[in-house]
Structures are given as structure tokens and as C-alpha cells.
Amino acid sequence: MDIDDFLKCNKLNISKDKIQNIKKNKIGILITNLGSPTKPTYWSIYKYLSKFLGDTRVVKLNRFIWLPVLHSYVLPFYVGASLLKYKKIWTNEGSPLSVNTYKQCLALKTRLYEKYNDKITISYGLRYGGQTIDEGLNNLKEKDINKLLVIPLYPQSAECTVASALDGLSDSLKSWNNIPELRFLSGYCFNDMYIYTMTESILNFWKNHGKCNKLIISYHSLPTKSVQNGDMYPFYCIESTQKLVNKLELKKNEYIVAFQSNLEGQEWLKPFLEDVLKQLSSTNKDEIIDIICPSFSSDCLETLEEVEINYKTMFQQHGGGKLRYINCLNYSKMGIDLLMNIIEQNIVGW
């Protein structure tokens, strides 16, 4: 029995082109990131924070206790403050993180087409705001992919980022009849190309602006309870930092590891970036301090407002020397080279 006989026997009206697609090798790539509000408005930020802080991977408290607190106290308090921060960094194109992720996808699409034609297609999805993971997957589904590589753009894997991205992916794929062969990347901070690229980014900055007296390597913080419960994120940070500083040939007194973006209400990973900067500003008044944030693949609120604006101002007010911020890789040539390398490593055999 061939396809025509089968369709006729079962009175099925299915396109033969669609059937033939099962024999084709079509790879889909989905890059994901956290997301951000779609507009710098109160209700847009409220919606974004409601999804973000309502995620059980982000806040691991009893839902019956946490959700009423979130909507009656936390959101009314934080949304207004967040709105002021977002307005400081908002661009004509939109939120920096959303714009950077879109342009990363666009640059990768061009590179992939140049090398693989239409064998590989790519889209992106944001976990909480902007183009969703579901929308990104649907873009790939329309191209009849039968293999799927998902790359959450978080170099150091954590439950609140990578595991949450997997939750979003799983929720979206529930509506698919045919699940593609799936590969999911859980962090890439030990990738040699990642260490090389971060090293080159720092060295290029020093080449153009002069070397600093001390380099602060700042990672997004995490509640210590999460680590105690098994999240290995800070150890990815520490181990990848060692690889980075070894590559840079830095001595122990030439760099500091710190953690930023901690919130009140529970214990967070230390040392806090704010405390480190206050100490340096009082004891190293004439020194040049550089900050790089390796856990972010794209510049966002935490890097542009918190570090480059807020902490730079605070550092100067405390009488410090000069504080400089080294941008994320974003959609730079180096950044896209890195992502292409990661993609090509993970599609071997397809």
C-alpha cells in the first residue's frame, strides 16, 4: 500500500506535500531570554512583573500566601519604581533586552541562511514579555521543522532562568501533534568559545580605554535558600570566572566577584555589588574600576540602569575614582560568532 492507497482507503484529505515533509531534515533553532515590558507604562510593567514574580521557578513560596501578597503589596510598590527605571533606558526601538534579542535572532538568521540555505530556520521567544516562546515556536512550526534546538541565552544555568524556559517550552509543545527531535541547552559558560569571547571583549575594551586597576565580575544574585536546595548556579559563576581570569592572566587582587540585583525579604548571595563598590570608593579613590556582567547575554535593566546609571552615580557620590561598565555581547560580531559556534556544536549529527 502506498500513500495514495492509504489516503483513499481511509478517506483522508491530507496534503501530500505535508506528508513528504516527514522525510525532510528541517532544523529549527529557538533562542530564548527573560523578556521585558512591551511599553514603558504602568500596566505593561504590572503585567510583566505579575508573570515574572508569579512564576513558581522564580518565587518558591506557597501560592495561597504569595499571590495575594504579590498583587496587594509587592506589585503596587515595585511597578512605580520599575517604571522610572525603564524610562531611563527605553529606546526608540523598545526595551533594550527585547531589541537585542530580536537583533541577535536577525543576525543569526542571516548567517545561517548564508551557510545552510533553508535547511535551518531560527526564531526567538521571551519568557515573560514581548514575543512569547509559544509565538517563536509557532514560527518554526510553520516551517515544518522536525528537529528543534533550544538555546536559553543564560550562560550560567539556574532554575529561575533555564528551568523556567524549559517549563515555557513544555507548555507550548503540549498543543503540538508531532513533537520534533529535541535538544535543549542548559547553560554554556564552560564552552571554550564563550570564555574566549568574554576575554576578547574585556581585552578590546582595555585596548580602547586603557586597563583598569580592578575588574569586578558581577553576576545576578540568587536567594541562598535556592542554592541550599540544590541550585548550582553560583558554582557555575565561580568556576567560569576562574577560567576567565586565568585567560586574562589576572592576579587575585586584580578582580572581585560580586552579585547584584538582590531584593529585600530573604538572604541573597554575597558579596553584594553595592557593598563592594562602597568599599572601593572609600579606599581606592584614584583607581579605575571596570564592571562586566557575564551572566547577561544582552544588556537590560540590570546592566544599563542598575550598573551603568545607578551604581556609577553612587560610586561618584561616595568619592570613588572612575567606574566603567563593559557592555554585554549583545548582537556584536563577537557575540554572534559565539552563538553560531554554540549552534553548530549542538546540531552535529542532524
N, C-alpha and C positions, 0 to 999 in steps of 0.2 A: 504494500500500500504506500503510495506516495502522498505528498501534501495535498494535492488536488483531490485525490480519492478520499482522504481523511476529512477534508473540509466538506465535501459533498455528502459523505456518509452521515456526518453529524450536523449537517445544515448550519454550519458556522460561517458567519460573514466577517472574516478577518483578513486584513491586507497581507498579501504575500510578502510585500516589502518588509513589513513589521516582523514577520516570521523569519525572514532571511537574516535579520539583524542579530539573532541569537548566535549566528556563526561568525559574526564580525568581532574584531578586537578593538573596542572603543573605550578609552580610558578617560575617566572624569577625575578632575582634581578639585577639591574644595578646601580653600583656606578659610580659617575662622578666627575671629577675635572677639573681644568682650562686647564692643558696641558702645554707643553713647546716645544721648537725646537727639532727636531729629531736628529740634529747633531750640534756641536759647530762650525758652519760655517756661513759665512756672509749671503748666500742666504737662508739657512734654518731659520735663525733668522729673516730675512726680511719677509719671507713667514708667519712665526708665528705672528710677530708683526703686519703685514698687516691685518691678520684675526682678531686679538685681538682688535687693535685700530680702525678697520673698523666696529666693532660691534656697532650697534645703542644703545645697552644697556650699553656700556662702555663709549663711547663718544657721547653725545647727542647734536651734532651740526648739522646744515644744511649740508646735504650730498654734495650739489653742491659746498659748500665752504670748508668743511672739507677734503674731499677725495683728491682734488688737493694739499692741504697743507700737508696732510699726506704723500703722495707719492713724493712730490717735496722737502719738507723741513724736516719734522719730521723723517721719516724713514731713510734717508741718514745720519741724525745726530745721531739718537739713536741706530741704528743697530751696528755700530762700537763699541760704548761704551758698549752695551749689550753683544757683542761677548767677550770682555775682561772679563766681569763679569762671564759669563757662563763658560769660560775656567778655572776659578778658582775653580769651584765646580763640574765640569764634572767628572763622574766616569767611570770606565771601562765598567760598565753595561749601562751607558747612563745618561740622566738627572735625578737628584735626585727625582724630583716630579713624573716623569713618572715611574721610577723604584719603588718608594714607593707605588704608586697606583696599579701597577701590582702585587706587593708582598702582598698588602692588599687583593686584589682580590683572589690571590692564597691561602692565609691563610684562608680566609673566605670560599673558595670552599672546602677546606679540612674539616673544622669544620661543614659546612652544610651537607656534604655527610655523615660524621660520625653520625650525628643526624637524618637526614631526607632521607638518601639514594638519590635516583634520583628524589624525589618529588620537590626539589628546585634546580635550577641551577643559576649560577651567572656569570656576565661578567662586564667589565668596559668600559667607554668611556671618552675621553678627548675632551673638547670643541674646542680647537684650534690647538693642535699638538699631534702627536703620534696616538694611536688607537682612532679613532673617535667615537662619540656617535652612529653614524649610523652603524659602524662596530660592536660595542658592542651589539647593538640591534639585528643585523643580527645573531650574535652568539646565542642569545636567541631564535630568530625566528626559527632557525634550530632545536631547541629542542622542538618545538611545544608547547610553553607556552600559557596559556590562562589567566594568571594573571601576572601583572607586577608591581613591587615596584621599584621606582627610588629614590636613595638617593644621592643627591649632597653633597659632603663632605665639606660643609661650615657650621660650627656650628651656626654662626650669619648670618641670611638671608639678602641678599642685591640684588638690581635689577641687578647689573653688574655681579653677580655670579649665584644666584639661578634662577632668571627670565631668564637669558641668557641660562642656562641649559635647562629650560623648552622650550625655543624657539628651541634649537637644537633637543630636543626630539620630539616636534611637527613637525618640518620639516622632520624628519626621518620617523615618523609614517604615513605621508601623502601617502607613497607608499605601505602601508600595506592594504591588502583587509580586514583582520579580526583584529580588534583592541582588545587587551586583556583588561580585567578589570584592571583599572589603579589606583595606589596610588602613590602620589608624595610628598616627604618630603621637607618642606620649613624650613630648619634650625632645630637644636636640642640643642641649648645652654641652654634651661631650663630643659632639661632632667636630672633627678636626677643622673643617671649613668654618664652622661657627667661631671657634677660638681664633683662628687666623684672621677672620673678617673683623672681629671685635678688636683685635690687636692692631690691625691696619687702620681702623677707624680712629683709634686713640693716637697712633703714631702720626697719621696725617694731620690731625688736629694740632699736635705739638709741633709738627713741621711748619705749619702756617701761623701759629700763635705763640710758639715757644713752650718749652716743657714746664710743667707746674712743679711746685715744691712737694705737694702731696695730692694723691689721687684718691677720691672717695668713690668706692664701688657700692652703689645704693640699690637695694632690692626692695620690692614691695613686701611689707611686713605681713605677718600671719598670726592669728591667736596662738599662744603657746600650747593651749589645750589641744588644738588641731594636731600639732606636732607630737604631743604626748600620746594622742590617739592613733598615730601611725602615719601622718602625712610627712613624706620625706623631702618636701620642698626645700627647707633651709640647707639640707645637706647637698642637694644639687647645686645650690647657690655657692656654698663653701668650696666644694670640690671643683666646680667650673672656674671659680675665682682663682684657685691655686694654679690651674692650667693657664689662665690669662696672665697672672702676674709673673709666672715663670717665663712665659713667652715675651713679656715686656722687660724681663730681667730687673724687676723691682725688688728692692730690699724691703724687709718687714716694716721699717719705719717710714717707707715712702708711700704706703697705701693704707686705707682703712675700709673695712666692710661695715656697712650700716643698713638699717631697714627703715623704710618710710611709709607714709600713708596709714599709720596706725590710728585707731579710733578709741574713744573712751569707753569704759564699761567692763573691760576684761584685760588680762595680761597679754601683751603682744611681744613679738620677737625683738630683742635688743642686740646692739645699741641703737637707739633711735637717731635718725639722721639729724633731727633738730638739736638734740643734746650734743652730738658730735660737732656740729657747726658752731654752737655757742661756745664750746670749749676751745675750739680752734681760733675763733675770732678774738678771744681774750688772751690767748697765749702765743698766737702766731700772727701778729698784727701786720707784718710786712710780706707775708707769704702769698703765693698764688695757689689757690685750691681749685682743682677740677673735680667735677662730678660726672659720672657716667651711670646709666641705669640699664644694665644688661638684661633685666627680666622683661623689658618692654621692647617689642619689635617695631612699634610705631609710637611717635610722640603723641601725648594725650594730656588730659587734665593733670595727672600726677607728675608728669615731667615738665610741662610747659608752665602751668600755673603754680603748682606746689614748689617745684625746684627752681626753675628759671626766674620766676617772678617773686614768689613769697620768700623763699629761703635766701635768695640773693639780696633782697631788701633787708631781711632780718640780719644777715651777715654783716652788711654795711652799717646797720644801726648799732651793732654791738662792737663797732670799731675794728672789724676784721680787715684783712688785706683785700685780695681780689678773688671773687668766686666766679668760676666759669662753668658753663654746662656744655657737655659734649652730646650732641643730638643723637637720637636713635638712628638706626639704619634706614628706616622708612622705605621709600622706593628709590633710593640711591642705586647706582650701578653695582656697588659692592653688596648692598642688601639683596638685590635681585639675583646677582650671581650666586649668593648663598642659598637662596630659596630654590633656584634652578638645580643647584647641586643636591639639595635635600630631595627634591622631586625625583631626580634621575637615579639617586641611590635607592629610592623606595619603589620604583616601578620596574626594577630588574626582574626579569622572568615573565613580564607581561607583554 
